Amino acid sequence: MRFYQLALKYLSRKKAKTFLLFFILVLVNTMILSTSMILRATNESMDSMQAKTNSKVVAEITDTENMITDAEVNQIENMKNITAINRVGQYDIFPSNFMPITGNTSSGEDNSKVVLLSYDDLEKDSPFSDLQYKLTAGDYIQQDKKGAVIHTSLANQNGLEIGDTLELDTGSGQTVSVPIIGLFKSSGNMEDKQPAETAAVNRMENQIFIDNGSCSDLFKDTGFYKLVVYTDKPENMSALSSDIQNVLGNHVEVSTSDTLYEQMFAPLEQISRVATLMLVFTLLAGTIVVSLLLCMWMRTRQKEMAIFMSLGKTKGELVLQVLCESAIVFFLSVLVSSLIGDSIHTVLQSMIFSSGISNTDLTVLLGIKDIGALVGLGSILVSIALCVSIFPTLKANPKDILAKMEG
């Protein structure tokens, strides 16, 4: 009979032992599968979280004589793991087709100017993201949305609305026309708390937010006072901030902001460590238990195997038979464990959320990678157990085994 036929007959004859091995393997495989699902879910959640936490390096000038230049920005943009850059500029400028709001009677330039604030993305790193201001109509300035966002009071005083054009003048003959795309006001009516004698250039109603493209048409190569660099690798923030500091020099103060990432990462990392320890313990305990079980199994089969070898069966054929027996039981246990894993994924996810993880998109589901990990790790476990259990029998002489059994 072929080795696989002998394997099937042995398993059908030793139903109790087969069921015991099957039951233990189901328990071990279910533990391996559960920890694998948790590890994969936490790792995927941490990977996706890195790009969503808006971790950033903020560079701000300490000397107005040394602004951040376009050349420096381009150099930083080419660094690894940079997802976005928000350039921020600030300038005083003369209005051409509208009048600033002021209660001051001074005839000085500051009472005739407005302040221009340029952004790549107004929704981030601005008074709007800090909730000091709120958009009342229109859109924010973004990469694909160019224009100006002005105060509602400034618009009302000058009869301006979204879609109209602002004309701005540097005072040296350089002008630009920008469409109005949004209106804003302060969140706490801070406009009313300003002193009446405040010069026009210092009043919040006269703050005009504009895209950097339009701003560069007015101020050629004047640079930016602030640069915000976003990264999808928060764990490398220290190295990134050092690289940015090296590019910008000592006239710029560099800081990092990854508080949200740290808050979300810490509990996930803790769960990942616990799951890894559980996986290691399961593999060690499973190897020991299965090895002991197979060793006990082999002790009762020594006479049978010695007879087979005396009848001409090679040790290789006997190894194949035992391997086939274990493989059949193992893959049946993998099938059952996979069904169990698919049914308990909601329980595993509830366990994770009960540990304090609630602000992530972590989802525990059975995947092909989990089953692949189970087959790989389980095969190693069973192979080690088989080697430990069958080696003494194969090493011994069949005659010695038979003599010992008969004696």
Residue pairs with C-beta under 8 A, 6 or more apart in sequence:
1 9
3 317
3 318
3 320
3 321
3 324
4 320
4 321
4 324
6 321
7 321
7 322
7 324
7 325
7 328
8 328
10 321
10 325
11 18
11 325
11 328
11 329
17 297
18 329
20 293
21 290
21 293
21 294
21 297
21 326
21 329
22 329
22 332
22 333
24 286
24 289
24 290
24 293
25 290
25 329
25 330
25 333
25 378
25 382
26 333
26 336
26 337
26 340
28 282
28 285
28 286
28 289
28 290
28 378
28 381
29 333
29 334
29 336
29 337
29 374
29 378
30 337
30 340
30 341
31 278
31 282
31 286
32 279
32 282
32 283
32 286
32 337
32 373
32 374
32 377
32 378
33 337
33 338
33 340
33 341
33 366
33 370
33 371
33 373
33 374
34 341
34 344
34 348
35 275
35 276
35 278
35 279
35 282
36 279
36 369
36 370
36 373
36 374
36 377
37 341
37 345
37 348
37 364
37 365
37 366
37 367
37 370
38 271
38 272
38 275
38 348
38 352
38 364
39 272
39 275
39 276
39 279
40 367
40 369
40 370
40 373
41 349
41 352
41 362
41 363
41 364
41 365
42 268
42 271
42 272
42 275
42 352
42 362
43 272
44 362
45 268
45 360
45 361
45 362
45 363
46 265
46 268
46 269
46 272
48 361
49 261
49 264
49 265
49 268
49 360
49 361
50 232
50 233
50 234
50 235
50 261
51 83
51 232
53 234
53 258
53 260
53 261
53 264
54 124
54 230
54 260
55 230
55 231
55 232
55 234
55 237
55 256
55 257
55 258
55 260
55 261
56 125
56 228
56 229
56 230
56 231
56 256
56 257
56 258
57 228
57 229
57 231
57 237
57 240
57 241
57 244
57 254
57 255
57 256
57 257
58 125
58 226
58 227
58 228
58 229
58 254
58 255
58 256
58 257
59 68
59 226
59 227
59 228
59 229
59 244
59 245
59 248
59 252
59 253
59 254
60 225
60 226
60 227
60 252
60 253
60 255
61 67
61 68
61 225
61 226
61 251
61 252
61 253
62 251
62 252
62 253
63 251
64 225
66 249
66 251
66 252
67 222
67 223
67 224
67 225
68 87
68 223
68 224
68 225
68 226
68 227
68 248
68 252
69 221
69 223
70 221
70 223
72 247
72 248
73 85
73 87
73 224
73 227
75 247
76 82
76 85
76 227
76 229
76 244
76 247
77 85
79 240
79 243
79 244
80 233
81 231
81 232
81 233
81 236
81 240
82 229
82 230
82 231
83 230
83 231
83 232
84 120
84 121
84 229
84 230
85 120
85 227
85 228
85 229
85 230
86 119
86 120
86 121
86 124
86 125
86 227
86 228
86 230
87 118
87 119
87 120
87 212
87 224
87 226
87 227
88 117
88 118
88 119
88 125
88 126
88 224
88 225
88 226
88 227
88 228
89 116
89 117
89 118
89 212
89 215
89 219
89 222
89 223
89 224
89 225
89 226
90 115
90 116
90 117
90 118
90 225
91 115
91 116
91 118
91 215
91 218
91 219
91 222
92 110
92 113
92 114
92 115
92 116
92 201
93 113
93 114
93 115
93 116
93 168
93 169
93 170
93 171
93 218
94 112
94 113
94 114
94 168
94 169
94 170
94 171
95 113
95 114
95 166
95 167
95 168
95 169
96 167
96 168
96 169
96 175
97 165
97 166
97 167
98 154
98 157
98 158
98 160
98 166
98 167
99 157
99 158
100 111
100 112
100 113
100 114
100 154
100 200
100 201
100 203
100 205
100 206
101 151
101 153
101 154
101 157
101 200
101 203
101 205
101 206
102 111
102 198
102 199
102 200
102 203
102 206
103 196
103 197
103 198
104 111
104 196
104 197
104 198
104 199
104 200
106 199
108 199
110 199
110 200
110 201
110 202
111 199
111 200
111 201
112 200
113 200
113 201
113 206
114 200
114 201
114 206
114 207
114 208
115 201
115 202
115 206
115 207
115 208
116 168
116 208
116 210
116 215
116 218
117 126
117 207
117 208
117 209
117 210
118 209
118 210
118 211
118 212
118 214
118 215
118 224
119 125
119 126
119 141
119 209
119 210
119 211
119 212
120 141
120 142
120 143
120 211
120 212
121 140
121 141
121 142
121 143
122 128
122 140
122 141
122 142
122 149
122 209
123 129
123 140
123 142
124 228
125 226
125 228
126 133
126 209
127 133
128 134
128 135
128 140
128 184
131 187
132 186
132 187
132 190
133 184
133 185
133 186
133 187
134 184
134 185
134 186
134 187
135 149
135 182
135 183
135 184
136 152
136 183
136 184
136 185
137 152
137 162
137 182
137 183
138 149
138 162
138 180
138 181
138 182
138 183
139 145
139 181
139 182
140 149
140 182
141 147
141 148
141 149
141 181
141 182
141 209
141 210
141 211
145 181
145 211
146 178
146 179
146 181
146 211
146 213
146 214
147 178
147 179
147 180
147 181
147 182
147 210
147 211
147 214
148 166
148 178
148 179
148 180
148 181
148 182
148 208
148 209
148 210
148 211
148 214
149 180
149 181
149 182
149 183
149 184
149 208
149 209
149 210
150 160
150 166
150 180
150 182
150 183
150 184
150 208
150 209
151 183
151 184
151 185
151 191
151 204
151 205
151 206
151 207
152 183
152 184
152 185
153 185
153 191
153 205
154 160
154 205
154 206
154 208
155 161
155 180
155 183
160 166
160 180
161 180
162 180
162 181
162 182
162 183
163 179
163 180
164 179
164 180
165 177
165 178
165 179
165 180
166 177
166 178
166 179
166 180
166 208
167 175
167 176
167 177
168 175
168 176
168 177
168 178
168 208
168 218
169 175
170 218
170 219
174 217
174 218
174 219
175 218
176 214
176 217
176 218
178 210
178 211
178 214
182 209
184 209
185 191
186 204
190 204
191 203
191 204
191 205
194 203
194 204
200 206
212 224
227 248
229 240
229 244
231 237
231 240
233 240
234 258
234 261
234 262
234 265
237 256
237 258
238 256
241 254
241 255
241 256
244 254
245 252
245 254
248 254
263 359
264 359
264 360
267 355
267 356
267 357
268 357
268 360
268 362
271 352
271 355
271 357
283 377
283 381
286 381
287 381
287 384
287 385
290 381
290 382
290 385
291 384
291 385
291 388
291 389
293 385
294 326
294 385
294 386
294 388
294 389
294 390
295 388
295 389
297 389
298 305
298 389
298 390
298 392
298 393
301 393
302 393
302 396
302 401
302 405
303 401
303 402
303 405
305 318
305 393
305 398
305 401
306 396
306 398
306 399
306 401
306 402
306 405
307 398
307 402
308 317
308 318
309 315
309 318
309 398
310 398
310 399
310 402
315 394
318 390
318 394
319 390
319 394
322 386
322 390
323 386
326 382
326 385
326 386
327 382
330 378
330 379
330 382
333 378
334 371
334 374
334 375
334 378
337 374
338 366
338 371
338 374
341 366
341 370
342 366
345 364
345 365
345 366
346 364
348 364
349 362
349 363
349 364
352 362
352 364
393 401
